[in-house]
């Protein structure tokens, strides 16, 4: 089974959603983990929108990237520009990619408008990362 590490600055939202989606959608093919350069704790709205589609990430932890030093990954994917800039070099020859998404915690408006941003980003992550990994796995 191939391993993937998703990186975001806070490891609270986008990387957590990616972790949950890939572990659910590619069970048995990929093992996903997530970390941050400055972890902020799990975002409750991310937990809520993932639960809406039947994926429970409430037990996930918000981890610093140092937790994964020395571990082998087939893919390291940054999901925000800041993490892309700060991604350490210890990942050697790993296939590294940046696939950026809007930051839902920066959404403004009514509660429903904000939640719709979380849902949109969740769905974009599922589609774009799903396409990426289907292509990667087909070529391996």
N, CA, C and O atoms as CSV, one atom per row, in Angstrom:
chain,resi,resn,atom,element,x,y,z
A,1,UNK,N,N,0.854,-1.176,0.000
A,1,UNK,CA,C,0.000,0.000,0.000
A,1,UNK,C,C,0.903,1.243,0.000
A,1,UNK,O,O,1.905,1.306,0.712
A,2,UNK,N,N,0.518,2.215,-0.814
A,2,UNK,CA,C,1.283,3.459,-0.908
A,2,UNK,C,C,0.852,4.416,0.202
A,2,UNK,O,O,-0.290,4.394,0.661
A,3,UNK,N,N,1.793,5.249,0.616
A,3,UNK,CA,C,1.531,6.202,1.697
A,3,UNK,C,C,1.602,7.628,1.169
A,3,UNK,O,O,2.435,7.960,0.326
A,4,UNK,N,N,0.696,8.469,1.695
A,4,UNK,CA,C,0.650,9.873,1.310
A,4,UNK,C,C,0.584,10.732,2.571
A,4,UNK,O,O,-0.113,10.404,3.532
A,5,UNK,N,N,1.325,11.839,2.543
A,5,UNK,CA,C,1.282,12.809,3.633
A,5,UNK,C,C,0.759,14.118,3.076
A,5,UNK,O,O,1.324,14.674,2.135
A,6,UNK,N,N,-0.334,14.612,3.667
A,6,UNK,CA,C,-0.906,15.898,3.292
A,6,UNK,C,C,-0.413,16.953,4.274
A,6,UNK,O,O,-0.457,16.757,5.489
A,7,UNK,N,N,0.056,18.070,3.732
A,7,UNK,CA,C,0.575,19.151,4.564
A,7,UNK,C,C,-0.200,20.439,4.352
A,7,UNK,O,O,-0.511,20.820,3.223
A,8,UNK,N,N,-0.502,21.096,5.451
A,8,UNK,CA,C,-1.072,22.439,5.472
A,8,UNK,C,C,-0.437,23.147,6.653
A,8,UNK,O,O,0.172,22.505,7.509
A,9,UNK,N,N,-0.568,24.421,6.708
A,9,UNK,CA,C,0.034,25.150,7.819
A,9,UNK,C,C,-0.521,24.662,9.153
A,9,UNK,O,O,0.239,24.224,10.017
A,10,UNK,N,N,-1.847,24.734,9.329
A,10,UNK,CA,C,-2.452,24.444,10.624
A,10,UNK,C,C,-2.838,23.007,10.872
A,10,UNK,O,O,-3.127,22.646,12.013
A,11,UNK,N,N,-2.854,22.168,9.848
A,11,UNK,CA,C,-3.324,20.783,9.966
A,11,UNK,C,C,-4.643,20.725,10.731
A,11,UNK,O,O,-4.840,19.877,11.602
A,12,UNK,N,N,-5.542,21.647,10.383
A,12,UNK,CA,C,-6.819,21.708,11.089
A,12,UNK,C,C,-8.015,21.479,10.171
A,12,UNK,O,O,-9.077,21.067,10.638
A,13,UNK,N,N,-7.861,21.741,8.867
A,13,UNK,CA,C,-9.021,21.727,7.979
A,13,UNK,C,C,-8.749,20.982,6.674
A,13,UNK,O,O,-9.138,19.822,6.537
A,14,UNK,N,N,-8.083,21.632,5.708
A,14,UNK,CA,C,-7.896,21.030,4.390
A,14,UNK,C,C,-7.136,19.715,4.445
A,14,UNK,O,O,-7.552,18.734,3.828
A,15,UNK,N,N,-6.030,19.681,5.174
A,15,UNK,CA,C,-5.243,18.448,5.245
A,15,UNK,C,C,-6.003,17.361,5.997
A,15,UNK,O,O,-5.859,16.178,5.690
A,16,UNK,N,N,-6.802,17.749,6.970
A,16,UNK,CA,C,-7.615,16.778,7.701
A,16,UNK,C,C,-8.717,16.198,6.804
A,16,UNK,O,O,-8.988,14.998,6.834
A,17,UNK,N,N,-9.348,17.072,6.004
A,17,UNK,CA,C,-10.378,16.580,5.082
A,17,UNK,C,C,-9.752,15.665,4.036
A,17,UNK,O,O,-10.320,14.624,3.709
A,18,UNK,N,N,-8.589,16.039,3.508
A,18,UNK,CA,C,-7.907,15.200,2.509
A,18,UNK,C,C,-7.563,13.845,3.102
A,18,UNK,O,O,-7.772,12.816,2.461
A,19,UNK,N,N,-7.042,13.837,4.311
A,19,UNK,CA,C,-6.692,12.611,5.031
A,19,UNK,C,C,-7.916,11.695,5.102
A,19,UNK,O,O,-7.844,10.524,4.728
A,20,UNK,N,N,-9.029,12.229,5.579
A,20,UNK,CA,C,-10.248,11.426,5.724
A,20,UNK,C,C,-10.801,10.947,4.396
A,20,UNK,O,O,-11.205,9.791,4.271
A,21,UNK,N,N,-10.824,11.820,3.408
A,21,UNK,CA,C,-11.368,11.449,2.097
A,21,UNK,C,C,-10.539,10.370,1.420
A,21,UNK,O,O,-11.096,9.404,0.897
A,22,UNK,N,N,-9.226,10.515,1.421
A,22,UNK,CA,C,-8.379,9.536,0.736
A,22,UNK,C,C,-8.388,8.208,1.472
A,22,UNK,O,O,-8.427,7.159,0.829
A,23,UNK,N,N,-8.351,8.218,2.803
A,23,UNK,CA,C,-8.430,6.956,3.544
A,23,UNK,C,C,-9.753,6.247,3.303
A,23,UNK,O,O,-9.811,5.018,3.329
A,24,UNK,N,N,-10.821,7.012,3.067
A,24,UNK,CA,C,-12.132,6.413,2.786
A,24,UNK,C,C,-12.237,5.970,1.326
A,24,UNK,O,O,-12.621,4.834,1.048
A,25,UNK,N,N,-11.901,6.850,0.407
A,25,UNK,CA,C,-12.100,6.576,-1.017
A,25,UNK,C,C,-11.088,5.587,-1.595
A,25,UNK,O,O,-11.382,4.900,-2.573
A,26,UNK,N,N,-9.903,5.514,-0.997
A,26,UNK,CA,C,-8.849,4.646,-1.531
A,26,UNK,C,C,-8.401,3.610,-0.497
A,26,UNK,O,O,-7.238,3.209,-0.470
A,27,UNK,N,N,-9.342,3.184,0.352
A,27,UNK,CA,C,-9.030,2.171,1.373
A,27,UNK,C,C,-8.423,0.942,0.701
A,27,UNK,O,O,-8.937,0.453,-0.305
A,28,UNK,N,N,-7.329,0.456,1.269
A,28,UNK,CA,C,-6.645,-0.704,0.717
A,28,UNK,C,C,-5.626,-0.374,-0.361
A,28,UNK,O,O,-4.826,-1.230,-0.738
A,29,UNK,N,N,-5.647,0.869,-0.865
A,29,UNK,CA,C,-4.692,1.291,-1.887
A,29,UNK,C,C,-3.732,2.347,-1.372
A,29,UNK,O,O,-2.544,2.340,-1.694
A,30,UNK,N,N,-4.267,3.258,-0.564
A,30,UNK,CA,C,-3.475,4.364,-0.029
A,30,UNK,C,C,-3.701,4.483,1.469
A,30,UNK,O,O,-4.802,4.258,1.970
A,31,UNK,N,N,-2.646,4.839,2.164
A,31,UNK,CA,C,-2.749,5.200,3.574
A,31,UNK,C,C,-2.375,6.667,3.670
A,31,UNK,O,O,-1.248,7.043,3.346
A,32,UNK,N,N,-3.305,7.496,4.109
A,32,UNK,CA,C,-3.081,8.935,4.200
A,32,UNK,C,C,-2.839,9.356,5.640
A,32,UNK,O,O,-3.451,8.837,6.574
A,33,UNK,N,N,-1.930,10.310,5.795
A,33,UNK,CA,C,-1.647,10.972,7.060
A,33,UNK,C,C,-1.647,12.466,6.769
A,33,UNK,O,O,-1.558,12.885,5.615
A,34,UNK,N,N,-1.747,13.263,7.824
A,34,UNK,CA,C,-1.690,14.709,7.614
A,34,UNK,C,C,-0.913,15.356,8.746
A,34,UNK,O,O,-0.856,14.850,9.867
A,35,UNK,N,N,-0.313,16.498,8.412
A,35,UNK,CA,C,0.472,17.236,9.392
A,35,UNK,C,C,0.499,18.709,9.008
A,35,UNK,O,O,0.074,19.093,7.918
A,36,UNK,N,N,1.005,19.520,9.920
A,36,UNK,CA,C,1.096,20.949,9.663
A,36,UNK,C,C,2.444,21.509,10.058
A,36,UNK,O,O,3.164,20.923,10.865
A,37,UNK,N,N,2.774,22.648,9.483
A,37,UNK,CA,C,4.007,23.327,9.857
A,37,UNK,C,C,3.805,24.104,11.160
A,37,UNK,O,O,4.767,24.384,11.875
A,38,UNK,N,N,2.538,24.453,11.467
A,38,UNK,CA,C,2.170,25.143,12.711
A,38,UNK,C,C,0.782,24.650,13.124
A,38,UNK,O,O,-0.192,25.389,12.980
A,39,UNK,N,N,0.666,23.409,13.640
A,39,UNK,CA,C,-0.656,22.834,13.920
A,39,UNK,C,C,-1.506,23.683,14.862
A,39,UNK,O,O,-1.020,24.231,15.852
A,40,UNK,N,N,-2.804,23.775,14.515
A,40,UNK,CA,C,-3.736,24.609,15.286
A,40,UNK,C,C,-4.828,23.805,15.985
A,40,UNK,O,O,-5.647,24.396,16.688
A,41,UNK,N,N,-4.874,22.502,15.825
A,41,UNK,CA,C,-5.980,21.720,16.363
A,41,UNK,C,C,-7.037,21.486,15.301
A,41,UNK,O,O,-7.112,22.218,14.314
A,42,UNK,N,N,-7.834,20.489,15.503
A,42,UNK,CA,C,-8.855,20.078,14.536
A,42,UNK,C,C,-9.986,21.108,14.459
A,42,UNK,O,O,-10.516,21.532,15.486
A,43,UNK,N,N,-10.351,21.506,13.240
A,43,UNK,CA,C,-11.398,22.503,13.017
A,43,UNK,C,C,-12.776,21.830,13.120
A,43,UNK,O,O,-13.059,20.899,12.366
A,44,UNK,N,N,-13.632,22.285,14.040
A,44,UNK,CA,C,-14.940,21.641,14.222
A,44,UNK,C,C,-15.841,21.701,12.985
A,44,UNK,O,O,-16.640,20.791,12.764
A,45,UNK,N,N,-15.724,22.747,12.186
A,45,UNK,CA,C,-16.545,22.825,10.971
A,45,UNK,C,C,-16.080,21.791,9.939
A,45,UNK,O,O,-16.897,21.243,9.199
A,46,UNK,N,N,-14.778,21.527,9.889
A,46,UNK,CA,C,-14.274,20.473,8.997
A,46,UNK,C,C,-14.822,19.119,9.437
A,46,UNK,O,O,-15.237,18.309,8.607
A,47,UNK,N,N,-14.821,18.883,10.730
A,47,UNK,CA,C,-15.377,17.628,11.267
A,47,UNK,C,C,-16.845,17.516,10.870
A,47,UNK,O,O,-17.302,16.450,10.458
A,48,UNK,N,N,-17.579,18.613,10.995
A,48,UNK,CA,C,-19.019,18.622,10.697
A,48,UNK,C,C,-19.310,18.321,9.225
A,48,UNK,O,O,-20.178,17.501,8.926
A,49,UNK,N,N,-18.592,18.976,8.302
A,49,UNK,CA,C,-18.892,18.749,6.884
A,49,UNK,C,C,-18.430,17.363,6.420
A,49,UNK,O,O,-18.992,16.804,5.479
A,50,UNK,N,N,-17.424,16.820,7.072
A,50,UNK,CA,C,-17.021,15.447,6.736
A,50,UNK,C,C,-18.073,14.460,7.243
A,50,UNK,O,O,-18.385,13.484,6.560
A,51,UNK,N,N,-18.618,14.703,8.426
A,51,UNK,CA,C,-19.662,13.836,8.972
A,51,UNK,C,C,-20.899,13.839,8.070
A,51,UNK,O,O,-21.602,12.834,7.975
A,52,UNK,N,N,-21.159,14.964,7.412
A,52,UNK,CA,C,-22.306,15.045,6.498
A,52,UNK,C,C,-22.223,14.021,5.376
A,52,UNK,O,O,-23.249,13.599,4.844
A,53,UNK,N,N,-21.003,13.617,5.011
A,53,UNK,CA,C,-20.846,12.622,3.934
A,53,UNK,C,C,-20.416,11.257,4.487
A,53,UNK,O,O,-19.946,10.390,3.750
A,54,UNK,N,N,-20.590,11.094,5.800
A,54,UNK,CA,C,-20.359,9.786,6.420
A,54,UNK,C,C,-18.906,9.463,6.747
A,54,UNK,O,O,-18.565,8.293,6.922
A,55,UNK,N,N,-18.044,10.468,6.833
A,55,UNK,CA,C,-16.643,10.237,7.179
A,55,UNK,C,C,-16.358,10.931,8.508
A,55,UNK,O,O,-16.504,12.148,8.629
A,56,UNK,N,N,-15.950,10.141,9.504
A,56,UNK,CA,C,-15.698,10.655,10.839
A,56,UNK,C,C,-14.210,10.946,11.015
A,56,UNK,O,O,-13.394,10.025,11.050
A,57,UNK,N,N,-13.858,12.225,11.125
A,57,UNK,CA,C,-12.461,12.597,11.386
A,57,UNK,C,C,-12.317,13.167,12.801
A,57,UNK,O,O,-11.284,13.750,13.130
A,58,UNK,N,N,-13.334,13.005,13.629
A,58,UNK,CA,C,-13.335,13.637,14.952
A,58,UNK,C,C,-12.227,13.115,15.864
A,58,UNK,O,O,-11.842,13.805,16.808
A,59,UNK,N,N,-11.711,11.930,15.610
A,59,UNK,CA,C,-10.638,11.376,16.440
A,59,UNK,C,C,-9.252,11.703,15.875
A,59,UNK,O,O,-8.244,11.343,16.482
A,60,UNK,N,N,-9.188,12.379,14.723
A,60,UNK,CA,C,-7.894,12.760,14.146
A,60,UNK,C,C,-7.177,13.726,15.081
A,60,UNK,O,O,-7.804,14.443,15.861
A,61,UNK,N,N,-5.857,13.730,14.988
A,61,UNK,CA,C,-5.086,14.693,15.765
A,61,UNK,C,C,-4.412,15.674,14.811
A,61,UNK,O,O,-4.124,15.348,13.659
A,62,UNK,N,N,-4.171,16.869,15.311
A,62,UNK,CA,C,-3.494,17.907,14.540
A,62,UNK,C,C,-2.014,17.827,14.908
A,62,UNK,O,O,-1.617,18.219,16.006
A,63,UNK,N,N,-1.198,17.314,13.974
A,63,UNK,CA,C,0.187,16.979,14.277
A,63,UNK,C,C,1.177,17.893,13.561
A,63,UNK,O,O,0.905,18.405,12.475
A,64,UNK,N,N,2.324,18.082,14.193
A,64,UNK,CA,C,3.421,18.817,13.565
A,64,UNK,C,C,4.138,17.880,12.601
A,64,UNK,O,O,4.218,16.674,12.834
A,65,UNK,N,N,4.648,18.435,11.539
A,65,UNK,CA,C,5.331,17.660,10.510
A,65,UNK,C,C,6.488,16.832,11.073
A,65,UNK,O,O,6.829,15.790,10.515
A,66,UNK,N,N,7.088,17.283,12.163
A,66,UNK,CA,C,8.226,16.558,12.749
A,66,UNK,C,C,7.836,15.145,13.187
A,66,UNK,O,O,8.699,14.275,13.305
A,67,UNK,N,N,6.544,14.910,13.428
A,67,UNK,CA,C,6.079,13.570,13.808
A,67,UNK,C,C,6.438,12.537,12.736
A,67,UNK,O,O,6.606,11.356,13.040
A,68,UNK,N,N,6.555,12.980,11.495
A,68,UNK,CA,C,6.751,12.055,10.377
A,68,UNK,C,C,8.186,12.024,9.850
A,68,UNK,O,O,8.465,11.352,8.857
A,69,UNK,N,N,9.099,12.747,10.508
A,69,UNK,CA,C,10.497,12.721,10.072
A,69,UNK,C,C,11.014,11.287,10.089
A,69,UNK,O,O,10.779,10.538,11.037
A,70,UNK,N,N,11.712,10.926,9.036
A,70,UNK,CA,C,12.301,9.598,8.940
A,70,UNK,C,C,11.351,8.528,8.423
A,70,UNK,O,O,11.782,7.407,8.151
A,71,UNK,N,N,10.072,8.845,8.281
A,71,UNK,CA,C,9.119,7.883,7.735
A,71,UNK,C,C,9.112,7.978,6.212
A,71,UNK,O,O,9.412,9.028,5.643
A,72,UNK,N,N,8.771,6.884,5.571
A,72,UNK,CA,C,8.737,6.849,4.108
A,72,UNK,C,C,7.325,7.116,3.598
A,72,UNK,O,O,6.348,6.547,4.085
A,73,UNK,N,N,7.247,7.999,2.603
A,73,UNK,CA,C,5.987,8.303,1.930
A,73,UNK,C,C,6.210,8.224,0.436
A,73,UNK,O,O,7.281,8.566,-0.066
A,74,UNK,N,N,5.189,7.771,-0.270
A,74,UNK,CA,C,5.243,7.740,-1.731
A,74,UNK,C,C,4.895,9.101,-2.307
A,74,UNK,O,O,5.368,9.469,-3.382
A,75,UNK,N,N,4.062,9.848,-1.585
A,75,UNK,CA,C,3.616,11.170,-2.025
A,75,UNK,C,C,3.599,12.117,-0.825
A,75,UNK,O,O,3.197,11.729,0.272
A,76,UNK,N,N,4.028,13.336,-1.032
A,76,UNK,CA,C,3.844,14.416,-0.077
A,76,UNK,C,C,3.146,15.522,-0.858
A,76,UNK,O,O,3.666,16.022,-1.856
A,77,UNK,N,N,1.964,15.892,-0.387
A,77,UNK,CA,C,1.162,16.888,-1.110
A,77,UNK,C,C,0.850,18.052,-0.185
A,77,UNK,O,O,0.237,17.885,0.869
A,78,UNK,N,N,1.286,19.240,-0.602
A,78,UNK,CA,C,0.945,20.444,0.135
A,78,UNK,C,C,-0.372,20.981,-0.426
A,78,UNK,O,O,-0.612,20.963,-1.633
A,79,UNK,N,N,-1.211,21.456,0.486
A,79,UNK,CA,C,-2.544,21.916,0.115
A,79,UNK,C,C,-2.707,23.421,0.285
A,79,UNK,O,O,-3.752,23.975,-0.055
A,80,UNK,N,N,-1.677,24.086,0.812
A,80,UNK,CA,C,-1.704,25.542,0.930
A,80,UNK,C,C,-0.319,26.075,0.593
A,80,UNK,O,O,0.682,25.379,0.763
A,81,UNK,N,N,-0.270,27.305,0.118
A,81,UNK,CA,C,0.983,27.900,-0.328
A,81,UNK,C,C,2.025,27.994,0.765
A,81,UNK,O,O,3.210,27.787,0.504
A,82,UNK,N,N,1.610,28.305,1.990
A,82,UNK,CA,C,2.557,28.450,3.081
A,82,UNK,C,C,3.257,27.122,3.366
A,82,UNK,O,O,4.476,27.095,3.534
A,83,UNK,N,N,2.513,26.034,3.423
A,83,UNK,CA,C,3.117,24.717,3.655
A,83,UNK,C,C,4.023,24.343,2.491
A,83,UNK,O,O,5.072,23.732,2.695
A,84,UNK,N,N,3.631,24.701,1.279
A,84,UNK,CA,C,4.466,24.431,0.112
A,84,UNK,C,C,5.819,25.121,0.251
A,84,UNK,O,O,6.855,24.540,-0.070
A,85,UNK,N,N,5.804,26.356,0.729
A,85,UNK,CA,C,7.044,27.110,0.909
A,85,UNK,C,C,7.910,26.554,2.036
A,85,UNK,O,O,9.138,26.616,1.969
A,86,UNK,N,N,7.264,26.005,3.080
A,86,UNK,CA,C,7.997,25.566,4.267
A,86,UNK,C,C,8.236,24.065,4.321
A,86,UNK,O,O,8.793,23.574,5.303
A,87,UNK,N,N,7.834,23.325,3.300
A,87,UNK,CA,C,7.996,21.872,3.317
A,87,UNK,C,C,9.468,21.524,3.434
A,87,UNK,O,O,10.272,21.961,2.611
A,88,UNK,N,N,9.833,20.745,4.439
A,88,UNK,CA,C,11.241,20.412,4.627
A,88,UNK,C,C,11.759,19.479,3.538
A,88,UNK,O,O,10.990,18.876,2.789
A,89,UNK,N,N,13.056,19.380,3.474
A,89,UNK,CA,C,13.705,18.588,2.437
A,89,UNK,C,C,13.935,17.150,2.846
A,89,UNK,O,O,14.479,16.377,2.057
A,90,UNK,N,N,13.534,16.749,4.074
A,90,UNK,CA,C,13.872,15.415,4.541
A,90,UNK,C,C,13.125,14.304,3.816
A,90,UNK,O,O,13.353,13.128,4.097
A,91,UNK,N,N,12.244,14.651,2.897
A,91,UNK,CA,C,11.459,13.629,2.230
A,91,UNK,C,C,12.163,13.002,1.036
A,91,UNK,O,O,11.559,12.201,0.322
A,92,UNK,N,N,13.431,13.346,0.802
A,92,UNK,CA,C,14.241,12.672,-0.213
A,92,UNK,C,C,13.565,12.598,-1.566
A,92,UNK,O,O,13.008,13.590,-2.037
A,93,UNK,N,N,13.608,11.442,-2.194
A,93,UNK,CA,C,13.125,11.267,-3.555
A,93,UNK,C,C,11.631,11.092,-3.682
A,93,UNK,O,O,11.148,10.681,-4.737
A,94,UNK,N,N,10.892,11.390,-2.643
A,94,UNK,CA,C,9.439,11.214,-2.663
A,94,UNK,C,C,8.804,12.087,-3.746
A,94,UNK,O,O,9.300,13.170,-4.056
A,95,UNK,N,N,7.720,11.607,-4.304
A,95,UNK,CA,C,6.969,12.397,-5.286
A,95,UNK,C,C,6.217,13.485,-4.527
A,95,UNK,O,O,5.283,13.200,-3.778
A,96,UNK,N,N,6.632,14.729,-4.725
A,96,UNK,CA,C,6.040,15.859,-4.015
A,96,UNK,C,C,5.259,16.722,-4.986
A,96,UNK,O,O,5.697,16.975,-6.108
A,97,UNK,N,N,4.098,17.170,-4.539
A,97,UNK,CA,C,3.242,17.961,-5.401
A,97,UNK,C,C,2.509,19.005,-4.563
A,97,UNK,O,O,2.294,18.817,-3.365
A,98,UNK,N,N,2.136,20.093,-5.199
A,98,UNK,CA,C,1.313,21.108,-4.554
A,98,UNK,C,C,-0.023,21.161,-5.285
A,98,UNK,O,O,-0.080,21.403,-6.491
A,99,UNK,N,N,-1.091,20.931,-4.535
A,99,UNK,CA,C,-2.449,21.030,-5.066
A,99,UNK,C,C,-3.202,21.932,-4.088
A,99,UNK,O,O,-3.675,21.476,-3.047
A,100,UNK,N,N,-3.306,23.193,-4.429
A,100,UNK,CA,C,-3.852,24.175,-3.498
A,100,UNK,C,C,-5.365,24.297,-3.524
A,100,UNK,O,O,-6.012,24.085,-4.550
A,101,UNK,N,N,-5.909,24.643,-2.370
A,101,UNK,CA,C,-7.351,24.855,-2.197
A,101,UNK,C,C,-7.568,26.095,-1.338
A,101,UNK,O,O,-6.708,26.470,-0.542
A,102,UNK,N,N,-8.730,26.727,-1.508
A,102,UNK,CA,C,-9.100,27.855,-0.663
A,102,UNK,C,C,-9.089,27.424,0.804
A,102,UNK,O,O,-9.253,26.245,1.117
A,103,UNK,N,N,-8.893,28.393,1.693
A,103,UNK,CA,C,-8.844,28.133,3.127
A,103,UNK,C,C,-10.211,28.415,3.747
A,103,UNK,O,O,-10.545,29.580,3.963
A,104,UNK,N,N,-11.018,27.386,4.041
A,104,UNK,CA,C,-12.370,27.608,4.562
A,104,UNK,C,C,-12.454,28.466,5.821
A,104,UNK,O,O,-13.398,29.248,5.939
A,105,UNK,N,N,-11.519,28.366,6.769
A,105,UNK,CA,C,-11.645,29.227,7.945
A,105,UNK,C,C,-11.586,30.724,7.635
A,105,UNK,O,O,-11.951,31.537,8.485
A,106,UNK,N,N,-11.145,31.095,6.464
A,106,UNK,CA,C,-11.116,32.504,6.081
A,106,UNK,C,C,-12.435,32.966,5.456
A,106,UNK,O,O,-12.582,34.138,5.110
A,107,UNK,N,N,-13.387,32.050,5.312
A,107,UNK,CA,C,-14.680,32.400,4.709
A,107,UNK,C,C,-15.429,33.382,5.604
A,107,UNK,O,O,-15.331,33.337,6.830
A,108,UNK,N,N,-16.181,34.269,4.956
A,108,UNK,CA,C,-16.995,35.238,5.687
A,108,UNK,C,C,-18.440,35.122,5.224
A,108,UNK,O,O,-18.738,34.515,4.195
A,109,UNK,N,N,-19.321,35.715,6.003
A,109,UNK,CA,C,-20.739,35.701,5.665
A,109,UNK,C,C,-21.540,35.039,6.770
A,109,UNK,O,O,-21.071,34.869,7.895
A,110,UNK,N,N,-22.770,34.668,6.414
A,110,UNK,CA,C,-23.630,33.997,7.387
A,110,UNK,C,C,-23.074,32.607,7.687
A,110,UNK,O,O,-22.197,32.111,6.980
A,111,UNK,N,N,-23.585,31.997,8.727
A,111,UNK,CA,C,-23.149,30.641,9.081
A,111,UNK,C,C,-23.338,29.686,7.903
A,111,UNK,O,O,-22.467,28.865,7.617
A,112,UNK,N,N,-24.464,29.796,7.231
A,112,UNK,CA,C,-24.727,28.911,6.080
A,112,UNK,C,C,-23.760,29.188,4.932
A,112,UNK,O,O,-23.289,28.255,4.283
A,113,UNK,N,N,-23.461,30.464,4.676
A,113,UNK,CA,C,-22.497,30.796,3.613
A,113,UNK,C,C,-21.111,30.246,3.941
A,113,UNK,O,O,-20.421,29.721,3.067
A,114,UNK,N,N,-20.713,30.369,5.193
A,114,UNK,CA,C,-19.415,29.834,5.616
A,114,UNK,C,C,-19.400,28.317,5.471
A,114,UNK,O,O,-18.445,27.752,4.939
A,115,UNK,N,N,-20.454,27.658,5.941
A,115,UNK,CA,C,-20.510,26.187,5.834
A,115,UNK,C,C,-20.497,25.747,4.371
A,115,UNK,O,O,-19.922,24.708,4.045
A,116,UNK,N,N,-21.116,26.515,3.501
A,116,UNK,CA,C,-21.089,26.173,2.077
A,116,UNK,C,C,-19.669,26.243,1.502
A,116,UNK,O,O,-19.335,25.479,0.596
A,117,UNK,N,N,-18.837,27.146,2.016
A,117,UNK,CA,C,-17.431,27.197,1.587
A,117,UNK,C,C,-16.720,25.916,2.040
A,117,UNK,O,O,-15.970,25.316,1.270
A,118,UNK,N,N,-16.953,25.507,3.271
A,118,UNK,CA,C,-16.359,24.252,3.752
A,118,UNK,C,C,-16.788,23.079,2.874
A,118,UNK,O,O,-15.967,22.240,2.504
A,119,UNK,N,N,-18.068,23.026,2.547
A,119,UNK,CA,C,-18.580,21.927,1.707
A,119,UNK,C,C,-17.964,21.969,0.310
A,119,UNK,O,O,-17.580,20.935,-0.235
A,120,UNK,N,N,-17.873,23.166,-0.266
A,120,UNK,CA,C,-17.288,23.303,-1.602
A,120,UNK,C,C,-15.835,22.838,-1.610
A,120,UNK,O,O,-15.426,22.087,-2.495
A,121,UNK,N,N,-15.066,23.278,-0.638
A,121,UNK,CA,C,-13.655,22.885,-0.584
A,121,UNK,C,C,-13.537,21.385,-0.342
A,121,UNK,O,O,-12.702,20.725,-0.961
A,122,UNK,N,N,-14.356,20.841,0.543
A,122,UNK,CA,C,-14.367,19.384,0.767
A,122,UNK,C,C,-14.595,18.647,-0.546
A,122,UNK,O,O,-13.876,17.700,-0.864
A,123,UNK,N,N,-15.585,19.075,-1.299
A,123,UNK,CA,C,-15.918,18.408,-2.561
A,123,UNK,C,C,-14.813,18.601,-3.601
A,123,UNK,O,O,-14.516,17.685,-4.367
A,124,UNK,N,N,-14.205,19.791,-3.631
A,124,UNK,CA,C,-13.089,20.021,-4.560
A,124,UNK,C,C,-11.901,19.123,-4.218
A,124,UNK,O,O,-11.252,18.573,-5.107
A,125,UNK,N,N,-11.626,18.982,-2.930
A,125,UNK,CA,C,-10.528,18.099,-2.493
A,125,UNK,C,C,-10.814,16.678,-2.950
A,125,UNK,O,O,-9.936,16.007,-3.493
A,126,UNK,N,N,-12.036,16.220,-2.733
A,126,UNK,CA,C,-12.383,14.839,-3.117
A,126,UNK,C,C,-12.203,14.627,-4.621
A,126,UNK,O,O,-11.650,13.612,-5.043
A,127,UNK,N,N,-12.663,15.571,-5.420
A,127,UNK,CA,C,-12.588,15.423,-6.878
A,127,UNK,C,C,-11.149,15.526,-7.370
A,127,UNK,O,O,-10.674,14.650,-8.092
A,128,UNK,N,N,-10.456,16.591,-6.982
A,128,UNK,CA,C,-9.105,16.810,-7.520
A,128,UNK,C,C,-8.107,15.769,-7.029
A,128,UNK,O,O,-7.314,15.253,-7.817
A,129,UNK,N,N,-8.138,15.455,-5.728
A,129,UNK,CA,C,-7.212,14.440,-5.231
A,129,UNK,C,C,-7.605,13.053,-5.730
A,129,UNK,O,O,-6.739,12.216,-5.987
A,130,UNK,N,N,-8.900,12.809,-5.865
A,130,UNK,CA,C,-9.347,11.529,-6.415
A,130,UNK,C,C,-8.825,11.333,-7.826
A,130,UNK,O,O,-8.302,10.268,-8.153
A,131,UNK,N,N,-8.962,12.352,-8.664
A,131,UNK,CA,C,-8.438,12.278,-10.037
A,131,UNK,C,C,-6.925,12.076,-10.031
A,131,UNK,O,O,-6.398,11.249,-10.775
A,132,UNK,N,N,-6.233,12.837,-9.187
A,132,UNK,CA,C,-4.774,12.745,-9.111
A,132,UNK,C,C,-4.343,11.318,-8.750
A,132,UNK,O,O,-3.482,10.742,-9.414
A,133,UNK,N,N,-4.937,10.755,-7.708
A,133,UNK,CA,C,-4.499,9.428,-7.260
A,133,UNK,C,C,-4.965,8.312,-8.183
A,133,UNK,O,O,-4.262,7.311,-8.326
A,134,UNK,N,N,-6.117,8.451,-8.809
A,134,UNK,CA,C,-6.517,7.437,-9.806
A,134,UNK,C,C,-5.492,7.394,-10.932
A,134,UNK,O,O,-5.107,6.315,-11.383
A,135,UNK,N,N,-5.052,8.559,-11.386
A,135,UNK,CA,C,-4.018,8.624,-12.444
A,135,UNK,C,C,-2.694,8.058,-11.967
A,135,UNK,O,O,-2.035,7.323,-12.703
A,136,UNK,N,N,-2.294,8.391,-10.745
A,136,UNK,CA,C,-1.031,7.899,-10.196
A,136,UNK,C,C,-1.060,6.384,-10.043
A,136,UNK,O,O,-0.106,5.703,-10.419
A,137,UNK,N,N,-2.139,5.859,-9.500
A,137,UNK,CA,C,-2.227,4.425,-9.248
A,137,UNK,C,C,-2.360,3.635,-10.536
A,137,UNK,O,O,-1.907,2.492,-10.611
A,138,UNK,N,N,-2.976,4.229,-11.552
A,138,UNK,CA,C,-3.097,3.548,-12.853
A,138,UNK,C,C,-1.731,3.429,-13.525
A,138,UNK,O,O,-1.486,2.488,-14.280
A,139,UNK,N,N,-0.839,4.386,-13.248
A,139,UNK,CA,C,0.481,4.388,-13.871
A,139,UNK,C,C,1.526,3.587,-13.117
A,139,UNK,O,O,2.651,3.434,-13.593
A,140,UNK,N,N,1.168,3.070,-11.941
A,140,UNK,CA,C,2.181,2.344,-11.155
A,140,UNK,C,C,2.080,0.848,-11.301
A,140,UNK,O,O,2.865,0.115,-10.699
